[in-house]
Amino acid sequence: MRRKLVTLLAGGAFVAASGAVLAHHSFAMFDQNNPIELEGTVQEFKYISPHSFILLQVTDKDGGTTVWNLEGGAPSALARDGWTNATLKAGDEVKMTVAPLRSGAPGGSWSADKVKFKDGRPVVVSH
């Protein structure tokens, strides 16, 4: 009886943990149906697992600056597209299409094929 109870509890813990993992990978917080264009200066490029980030300084209509926190793919996925931790550096000016946060906060998600330098050059020339 004790063995069955331990097995049942372990199985329940596994099921509960697997739900948290699936929830972590949800992109429901991003409005993928209404992408927006951003143009700004890279403040920081975080090439870290499990997701990379670009902190982008964007000039507002009133002349102020807002830093957008933009979540990208895993470094392993970006590497397949030619990205490295040195692909973007602070001060680089870029244009990118992002799926904004549904909340309206300055953030969103980006993909490697939707980022280019301000002058139109691709950030990475694909294979």
C-alpha positions in Angstrom: 0.0 0.0 0.0 2.8 2.4 0.9 4.5 1.8 -2.5 1.3 2.6 -4.3 0.9 5.8 -2.4 4.5 6.9 -3.2 4.0 6.1 -6.9 0.7 8.0 -6.9 2.3 11.1 -5.3 5.4 11.0 -7.6 3.1 10.7 -10.6 1.0 13.7 -9.4 4.1 15.8 -8.9 5.3 15.0 -12.4 2.0 16.0 -13.9 1.9 19.2 -11.9 5.5 20.1 -13.0 4.9 19.3 -16.6 2.0 21.8 -16.7 4.3 24.6 -15.4 6.8 23.8 -18.1 4.2 24.0 -20.8 2.9 27.3 -19.4 6.4 28.8 -19.5 6.6 28.3 -23.2 3.3 30.0 -24.0 3.4 33.0 -26.3 -0.2 34.0 -25.5 1.0 37.2 -23.9 2.2 38.5 -27.3 -0.2 39.8 -29.9 1.2 37.9 -32.9 -1.8 39.0 -35.1 -0.8 42.7 -34.8 2.9 43.1 -35.2 4.5 46.5 -34.9 7.6 48.1 -36.3 10.2 49.4 -33.9 13.3 51.5 -34.7 15.8 52.2 -32.0 19.3 51.7 -30.5 20.4 48.5 -28.8 21.0 49.1 -25.2 21.9 45.5 -24.5 21.8 42.1 -26.3 21.4 39.2 -23.9 22.4 36.0 -25.6 21.3 33.7 -22.8 19.3 30.5 -22.3 16.4 29.8 -22.3 15.6 33.0 -24.3 17.6 35.8 -25.7 16.6 39.4 -25.1 17.2 42.8 -26.8 16.8 45.9 -24.7 15.9 48.5 -27.3 15.9 52.3 -26.7 13.0 53.7 -28.8 12.4 57.5 -29.1 8.8 58.4 -28.3 6.7 60.9 -30.3 7.3 63.5 -27.5 11.1 63.0 -27.8 11.5 60.9 -24.7 13.0 57.5 -24.7 11.4 54.1 -23.7 13.4 50.9 -23.3 11.6 48.0 -24.8 12.3 44.5 -23.4 12.1 42.1 -26.4 12.2 38.4 -26.0 13.7 36.2 -28.7 14.6 32.6 -29.4 17.1 30.4 -27.6 20.8 30.9 -28.4 20.8 27.4 -29.9 18.1 28.4 -32.4 19.7 31.8 -33.2 23.1 30.0 -33.8 21.5 28.0 -36.6 20.7 31.3 -38.2 24.2 32.6 -37.8 23.8 34.7 -34.6 26.4 34.8 -31.9 26.7 36.7 -28.6 28.6 39.4 -30.6 26.0 39.8 -33.4 24.5 42.9 -31.8 26.2 45.4 -29.5 25.2 48.4 -27.5 24.8 51.4 -29.8 23.7 49.4 -32.9 20.7 51.0 -34.6 18.1 48.5 -35.8 14.7 48.2 -37.2 12.6 45.2 -36.2 9.1 43.8 -36.4 7.8 42.5 -33.1 4.7 40.9 -31.6 3.9 43.4 -28.8 2.8 42.5 -25.4 -1.0 42.4 -25.1 -0.8 44.4 -21.9 0.5 47.4 -23.8 3.7 47.5 -21.8 6.9 48.2 -23.8 7.9 44.7 -24.7 7.3 41.9 -27.2 8.8 39.0 -29.0 11.1 39.0 -32.0 12.5 36.5 -34.5 15.9 36.6 -36.2 14.5 37.1 -39.6 12.6 40.3 -38.6 15.6 42.3 -37.5 17.8 44.5 -39.7 20.1 47.4 -39.3 18.6 50.9 -39.6 20.2 51.3 -43.0 18.4 48.1 -44.3 21.4 45.7 -44.1 20.5 42.3 -42.7 21.9 41.7 -39.2 23.1 38.2 -40.3 23.4 37.0 -43.8 21.7 33.6 -43.7 23.3 30.4 -45.2 
